[in-house]
Amino acid sequence: MTLRRHLLAVALAALPLASWAAWPERPIIIVVPAAAGGTTDIAARVLAEKMGKDLGTAIVVENKGGGGGSIGTAQVARAKPDGYTLLMGNIGPIAINFSLHKQLSYKESDLRGITNVISVPNVLVVNADSPVHNVQELIRLAKTRRLNVSTSGVGQSPHMSSEMFRQKAGIEVTLVPFPGAAPAVTALLGQQVDFMIDNLPSSIPHIKSGKFRALAITSGQRSAQLPDVPTMTEAGVSMQVTAWFGLLAPAGTPDAMVDRLQQSARKAMQTPEVRQRFAELGGVPGGETPAEYDAFIAQERKSWAQIVKAAGLSLE
């Protein structure tokens, strides 16, 4: 934390409750560090309306994609810690990027957790017109020619899942990164790439509509939404990845504000409408306390550091 931010945090914390009890007095912004249409964006928009009603203000979702999520994340890391600028973070910029990139424009200490929002598996999909019908057929095809794979940003869980799949399957592929899940999905819809591993929520509509064929999911057990789709392990590739998406605030945001935001988010996630929406997406709602979420993030950073090191991956 910079000296200026530390002094501001101390000043905010020292204010009497009456000085900021009226918060929020203006709209709150949730920055989504990815293009519209992906799971990070979906999670933010699902919560924004209900949290806005609960907090008595508008909550505006602002998409700021690029850099594997690092651009939007850095924007929030530099924001004033006054409860008006939040981040819908995810496993990529919040955990994986710290071990994958040699340099980032933000530090681990620049952000504090509010609560996890949704956890989802990833899914390996091909276009419905593809001749491939299962994972082993895909691997055999990849050994005859180099396949193109779309990913939703370097360092995001779909990218890392694709790298893990490549290594486990013993194949070489060309990764084609996009600034978010929506454009990556569009590329597969247009058959500009051969397959992708995507967060389940952004691909499941296309699986249900018959435009995508799901070959495997990365969770330990099959998804209730796709009971006929095997896990990666069942399909013969030993790998397991769970992607997560949650709210964070700039470091120095007062505890009382963070606690209020966590309570509001948890309340929203407990409503039947949100629980049903998350279930339709194949996701599990969060709701952890800020302390629990910070501890979870710290453990995820350690776990992914080991994975990245073992894979010999590095950027920049």
N, C-alpha and C positions, 0 to 999 in steps of 0.2 A: 504494500500500500504506500502511495506517495505521501510525503509530508503534508501537502495541501489537503489530500483526502483524509488523512488521519486527523488533522486539526478540525476539518469540517464534521467528521464523524463524532469527535469529542464534543463539539459545539452542539450538534443535534441531540446527542444523548443527554447533554446537560440541561436542555430546555425543559421547562415544566410541561406536564401533560397538556395543560390548557393551550400551550403554544402550538401544538400540532394535532390537537384532538379533533379539529375540523377536517383533517386529511381524510379522504381526498377532496380537494376543492376544485380540481380540474380533471380532464381526462387522463387516464393512465395508458401508457403505450407498452405493448408487448412486442418486442423485436423478435422476428422469426429469421434466423440466419440462413434462410434457404428460400427458393422460389415457392410461389403459391402452389398448392395442390398436393404437397408431400405430407408425411405424417406429422412433422413438426408444425406445419401450418394448420393441419386439421385439428391437432390437439389444442393449439392456441385459440382457434375460432370456436371450438366446442365450449371451451371454458369462458371465453371473453364475455359472452352475453349474460350468462348466469352470474359470474363474478361481478359484472358491472351493476346488475340489479341489486346484488347483495351489498355492494360497497357504496351504491348511490351515485355512480358516475359512469361515464362512457369508458369502455376499454377498447382502444384502437389497436388492431394488429398491423404491424408494419414489416413488410418483407424486405430483408437486406441480405440477399444471397451472395455467394462468391467466396473463394478461398477455402472451400471445404467447411464453411460455416464460421471461419475465423473473422471475416469482415464484420458481420453483424454482432458477433460475440464481443469483439474489441470495442465496438460502438457502445455497448452497454457497460463494459468494463470501465470505460472512461466517463460514463454519465454521472451526473450528480446523484448521490445516494439519498434521495428524498422521497422514494416510494412511487415516483411517477414514471420511471423507465425500468422495465423488467425484461427478462430474456426467457424465451421458450428454448432452452438449451437441449442438447441431445448428446448421445454417447461420443459423437465425433469430436466436435470442438471442445467439449467439456472434459473428456477423458483421453481419447486416442491421440489427439493432436499433440499433446505434451511430450509423448515419446516418439511420435512419427516425425515431427518437425524439429529442426535444429534451432530455429528461431520463430517465435510468435510475437505478435504485437500486444499480447496480454499475458498475465501471469495467473497461476492458480489462486493466488491470494487476492486477485482483483474482483472476485465474485463470491457470493455466499448463496448457499442453497435455500430455497423456500420449501419445495416439496416435489417429489416425483409425480408425474401426471399419468403416464401410460407406458407400459412395457409390452413389446410385441416381438414375435419372431420375424425372421426374414424368410422370403420364399424365392425359390429358383423357378423362373418362368421362361417360356418360349412363346413365340407367336403361334396362334392356333393353326396357322398354315405350315408350320415347321414339320418336317418329316420325323422329328425327334419326339418320342412318347415317354421316355424315362431317362433317368440320370445316366445309366450305363450306355444307352444309345448316344447320349450327348458326349460322353467321354470318348466313345469310339469315333464319333464324327470329328471331335477335336484333335484326334491323333492322325486324321487324314488331311486336315487343313487347319490353319490358324483361325480361330473364331473371334469375332468382335463382341465385346461385352459392354453394355452401357452401365454407368454407375452414377449415383446422385452425389457426386463431389468427392474429391480426394480426401481420404482420412475418415469418411463417414462409414458407418457399419456395413452398408452394402458394398463399398469398395473393399473393406477389410475382409468381408465374407467372400468376395470374389477372389481375393488373393489367397485366402485359406483354401477355398475350393480348388483353385489352380494347383496349389502345392499338394494337397491331399490326393487329387486325382492324377497328378503327374502329367499335366498338360501345359501348353503355352497358349496364352490368349492375348489379345490386344484390348486393353482397358480404354474405354472412351468416356471420360468424365463429363458430367453436365452440372450446372449450378443448382440442381435440385431434382427431386424425384419426378415431378411432372414432365419436364423435358426429356428425362431419361426414359420414362415410360412411353412418351410419344415416339421416341426413336425406335423402340421395339414394336409399337403398334404399326409404324410405317415400314417395318422390316429393314431398317437401316443397320441393325445389329442382330446378332444371332440369339442372344439370351441375356438375361440380367438376373441378379439377385437383389431383390427390393424389399423394403419394409412392407410387411403384409398389408397394412391399411391402404396404401396407394395403388396396389396391384389387385386387391381383392374384387373391386367392381368389374375389372376387365376379365378376371377369372370367372366370376359369376355370369357375366354376359357372354362368355364363350370366345372372347377375343384373345385371351391368353390361355395357355395350358400350364398348369402348375405341376412341376416334377417332384419337388421336395421342399420341406420347410426346415428351418434351422433350430427349432426348439427340441427339447428332450422328448416331448410327447406330441402326438398329432393334434392339430387344431380342431376344435369343435365346429368351426366354420368350414373346414375342409377335411372331413373325416376320412376321405378316400385318398388323400395325399400323404405319402410316407414321409417320415423324418429323413434327414440326410443320412443318419446312421442306418436306418432301415434300407435306404437306397444304396448302401455300400460305401459311403464316404463319412468317415468318423470326424464330425465337427458339430459344434453347438454354439449358437450366438443368439443372444437376446438384446434387442435394441431398446433403449429407454429415452424418455423425453420428459423434461421437467422445468419448473419455474426457478429462476435465479434472479438475484438482485445485485447491484453494485456493492462491493465491500463497504462497510460503514453505514449501510442502511439500518436505522434503529431497530432493535429487537422487537419492539412493540408493533412496528409496521410489518415486519417480516412475519411475526406470529399471526397478525390479523389477515395477511394475504394467504398464509397457509390454511387458516381456518376457513376462509372464503372458498379457496380452491377445493379443499376437502369436502365442504358442504355441497359444492357443485358436483363433485365426482360421486357423491352418494345419492344424487337424484336419479329416479328411474330412467329419465330421458338420457342422461349422460351414460349411465351404466349400460343401457341398451345399445347406445351408439358405439361405445367402446367394444362391447361384445360383438357387434356386427363387424367391427374392424379386426376382430381376432386379438384384441388387446386386453390387458389387465390394468384396472385403475390403480393409481398410487394413493397418496394422501399422507405420507410419512411426515414427521415433525422436521423442522429445519435441521436440528442436530442429527437426526437419523439420516436425513438426506445427505448432509455433508460427509458423514461417515461412510455412506454407501459410495459416494463419488470418489472419495479417497481410496477406497478398496478397488474400485473399477480402474482407477489410474494405475495402480500397482499391477493389476492383472493384465491390462493391455500393454503395459511397458514390457512385461515378460514375453507376451505374444509377439510384439513388434521386434524385440531383440532376437528372439528365436528365429523369426522369419528373415532377419537381416534387412528389414525395411527402413528406409530413411528418405526424407525429402529435403531439398535445398542443401 
